[in-house]
């Protein structure tokens, strides 16, 4: 059963004002609002990503190296 948050949407096409990230071992795709980029909690996730992958991400998109449940917890706090 998936948790649906109003800020995170599932979509094959990324709408304007959103971007895709890949999270967890299975590289699940999440489409999130660009304003997350300004949030300190999300910037911590970006810092983790830079430490693990540098600027070369295996999926070709932004990969966040954490478990999905942690990602969902962090993004649910961004209001």
Secondary structure, 3 states (H helix, E strand, C coil): CCCCCCCEECCCCCCCCEEEEEECCCCEEEEEEHHHHHCHHHHHHHHHHHHHHCCCCCCCCEEECCCHHHHHHHHHCCC
